[in-house]
Amino acid sequence: MLLQHKIEGVKKLLEERNIELKEWEGLAEYTTIKIGGRVSLMIFPETIEEAICVLNACFEKALEPFVIGGGSNLLAGDNDFEGMVLNLRKLKGIKVVEEGKDICKLRVMAGTMINQVISFGLKRGLSGPEFLAGVPASLGGAVKMNAGAFGRKMAEIVKKVRLWRNGRIFWLVPQEEDWEYRNFKQEGVILEVELELKKVGKEALRHRVCDFLKERILKQPLGKRTFGSVFKNPEGDFAGRLIEKCGLKGKRIGDARISEKHANFIENLGKARAAHVLELMALARESVFKNFGVLLEPEVRFLACGIN
Ligand SMILES: Cc1cc2nc3c(=O)[nH]c(=O)nc-3n(C[C@H](O)[C@H](O)[C@H](O)COP(=O)(O)OP(=O)(O)OC[C@H]3O[C@@H](n4cnc5c(N)ncnc54)[C@H](O)[C@@H]3O)c2cc1C
């Protein structure tokens, strides 16, 4: 009741400011695996000022909204829940802030999709995040997860991050220790990011993007409903290899299936529920532990699944 009352307070304020919100909005639509119940309030800021206004309003009421970018590494629970989601999909924009002979610095809003940043680079021959070509992530999410592929990671191209943390807004220059495998350790909501891209020429970049895409299409179930890698790769090994060795490729529970193409992906074949995905994850974890003594750690983040 108290929670509902607080959410009502935030809602009223945001309505007064004309900030877009939706009540009892289904989460499935906003996650790439297309699973999830409804949340009582989802908010869609379109500008940095709106995002700050939402975050401050929540902070004043001691509410912590869950931030969603592309929803491409997210499992949302099956049941409806009372809470708030800050959906950054409309917080988009890219601008050049500095240009030198060999480099170009871009300021990009957190909700901009990584593929839009790559397209921007393609038009100007700017190389940076193309190792993520085809990944349905937002820039903010890619930074938060320190997304990586083909030996590259976001940490290498991020120069500055604009964060909202406990009512404070500031630019941070990340240091090496702020990054770890699939995580940017600094707390807070990422509002904007400054990226440093290298001028490599349009043709060279086009080839690079094509090569990365081809490789990805070959190895991953791209185009299926998934949330990317289920588990982090353990030191010196691959979660997919271990799960495959346990004979679990193609294992199905309900409409959730361990991909036949890549065992560290789970596909929603139609009406999969979060409970089915969690069962498959538990099975993969137990099997890998039993057979190899390795405890896999989830890479996917959870929302209203009863897991932190
Ligand atoms: C087909 C496919 C291929 C993929 N391939 C790769 C790959 O090669 N490499 C890789 O690393 N990942 C991969 N992923 C996983 C996923 O795309 C990445 O983890 C990505 O970084 C998630 O970004 P997102 O915007 O979708 O984040 P979301 O899924 O929306 O959120 C993920 C987490 O980040 C937090 N978050 C999101 N935005 C912000 C913000 N602005 N501020 C603070 N926190 C925020 C969320 O609260 C959540 O905890 C793949 C996924 C798919 C579906």
The ligand as a Gaussian input file, in Angstrom:
#p B3LYP/6-31G(d) Opt

LIG

0 1
 C       21.285000     -11.808000     -30.203000
 C       22.090000     -11.272000     -29.054000
 C       23.475000     -11.245000     -29.138000
 C       24.223000     -10.745000     -28.070000
 N       25.572000     -10.729000     -28.191000
 C       26.335000     -10.196000     -27.191000
 C       27.749000     -10.112000     -27.316000
 O       28.335000     -10.474000     -28.330000
 N       28.440000      -9.594000     -26.282000
 C       27.840000      -9.155000     -25.148000
 O       28.530000      -8.676000     -24.236000
 N       26.489000      -9.230000     -24.998000
 C       25.725000      -9.733000     -25.991000
 N       24.357000      -9.805000     -25.848000
 C       23.743000      -9.403000     -24.577000
 C       23.294000      -7.939000     -24.496000
 O       23.041000      -7.414000     -25.776000
 C       24.341000      -7.069000     -23.802000
 O       24.528000      -7.482000     -22.467000
 C       23.951000      -5.588000     -23.783000
 O       25.009000      -4.872000     -23.237000
 C       22.669000      -5.286000     -23.010000
 O       22.262000      -3.980000     -23.350000
 P       20.730000      -3.534000     -23.212000
 O       20.638000      -2.108000     -23.548000
 O       19.860000      -4.454000     -23.945000
 O       20.563000      -3.712000     -21.653000
 P       19.280000      -4.281000     -20.859000
 O       19.125000      -5.728000     -21.198000
 O       18.147000      -3.393000     -21.025000
 O       19.831000      -4.176000     -19.361000
 C       20.918000      -4.977000     -18.928000
 C       21.388000      -4.439000     -17.563000
 O       21.938000      -3.134000     -17.729000
 C       21.230000      -2.183000     -16.927000
 N       21.137000      -0.948000     -17.697000
 C       20.622000      -0.773000     -18.936000
 N       20.730000       0.507000     -19.312000
 C       21.327000       1.161000     -18.284000
 C       21.688000       2.534000     -18.052000
 N       21.478000       3.468000     -18.971000
 N       22.257000       2.846000     -16.873000
 C       22.493000       1.911000     -15.930000
 N       22.166000       0.610000     -16.082000
 C       21.585000       0.237000     -17.248000
 C       19.865000      -2.818000     -16.656000
 O       19.275000      -2.313000     -15.476000
 C       20.237000      -4.299000     -16.554000
 O       20.762000      -4.585000     -15.278000
 C       23.571000     -10.291000     -26.907000
 C       22.172000     -10.310000     -26.830000
 C       21.426000     -10.785000     -27.885000
 C       19.933000     -10.811000     -27.787000

